[in-house]
Amino acid sequence: MSYRSQNLALAALATAVGAAIAISSPASAQQSADKERCYGISMAGKNDCASTGNNSCAGTAKMDFDKGAWKYVAKGTCTSMQVKLKDGSSRMGALMPIKG
């Protein structure tokens, strides 16, 4: 590879990385500004990310309403969300992983 080709390849790579960062940054900032993590409300496979021990990231919750799996919801709405569990009881969403 010539010196010129190498420089063009590096410039293209730098541009691609810069564009990826620029595209993802505003969304992340906005997502955290008007949304919050709500634990215990996501359906199996529909969690947004990490759970406490049962799965590692988005879409990996194995059961409905996993106490450690979270989903992004509109800020201020989590603790008013109610889910109906398999045993017929209800539970509210929580801002922290649910114990027990």
C-alpha positions in Angstrom: 0.0 0.0 0.0 1.4 3.4 -1.0 1.9 6.2 1.5 -1.0 8.2 -0.1 -3.3 5.2 0.0 -2.5 4.6 3.6 -3.2 8.3 4.5 -6.6 8.1 2.6 -7.5 4.9 4.4 -6.7 6.4 7.8 -8.6 9.6 7.0 -11.7 7.6 6.0 -11.5 5.6 9.2 -11.1 8.7 11.3 -14.1 10.3 9.6 -16.3 7.2 10.1 -15.4 7.0 13.8 -16.0 10.7 14.3 -19.4 10.4 12.5 -20.4 7.5 14.7 -19.5 9.4 17.9 -21.4 12.5 16.7 -24.5 10.5 15.8 -24.6 8.5 19.1 -23.8 11.3 21.5 -26.9 13.5 21.2 -29.2 10.5 21.5 -27.5 9.3 24.6 -27.7 12.8 26.2 -31.3 13.2 25.3 -32.2 9.6 26.4 -30.8 10.2 29.9 -32.3 13.7 30.2 -35.9 12.7 29.7 -35.9 9.0 30.6 -35.1 6.8 33.6 -34.3 3.2 34.2 -37.4 1.3 35.6 -36.8 -2.1 37.1 -39.2 -5.0 37.2 -41.5 -4.0 34.3 -40.0 -5.4 31.1 -41.3 -8.4 29.4 -38.9 -11.3 28.6 -36.5 -10.3 25.9 -37.6 -6.7 25.9 -35.3 -5.2 28.6 -33.1 -2.3 27.6 -30.0 -3.5 29.3 -28.2 -5.0 32.2 -29.9 -7.0 34.9 -28.4 -8.1 38.2 -26.9 -11.5 37.4 -29.5 -13.0 35.2 -28.6 -11.4 31.9 -26.1 -8.9 30.6 -27.7 -6.5 28.2 -30.6 -5.5 25.9 -33.1 -8.2 25.0 -31.7 -10.9 27.2 -34.1 -11.1 30.1 -35.4 -14.6 30.3 -38.6 -14.0 32.2 -41.3 -11.4 32.3 -40.9 -8.7 35.0 -37.4 -9.8 36.1 -36.7 -7.9 39.3 -33.2 -6.9 38.1 -33.9 -6.1 34.4 -34.6 -2.5 33.5 -36.3 -0.7 30.7 -36.1 3.1 29.8 -39.4 4.9 30.6 -40.4 8.6 30.6 -38.8 10.4 33.6 -41.2 10.4 36.5 -43.4 7.5 35.4 -41.6 4.4 36.7 -43.0 4.2 40.2 -46.6 4.6 38.9 -46.3 1.7 36.5 -48.0 -1.5 37.6 -47.5 -5.0 36.3 -49.5 -8.1 36.9 -47.4 -11.1 37.9 -48.1 -14.8 37.0 -49.4 -15.5 40.5 -52.0 -12.8 40.0 -50.4 -10.3 42.4 -49.3 -6.8 41.2 -46.0 -4.9 41.6 -45.0 -1.3 40.8 -41.9 -0.4 38.8 -38.8 0.6 40.8 -35.9 3.0 40.3 -33.5 0.4 41.8 -33.2 -3.4 41.3 -36.0 -5.1 43.3 -34.7 -7.3 46.2 -36.0 -10.7 47.0 
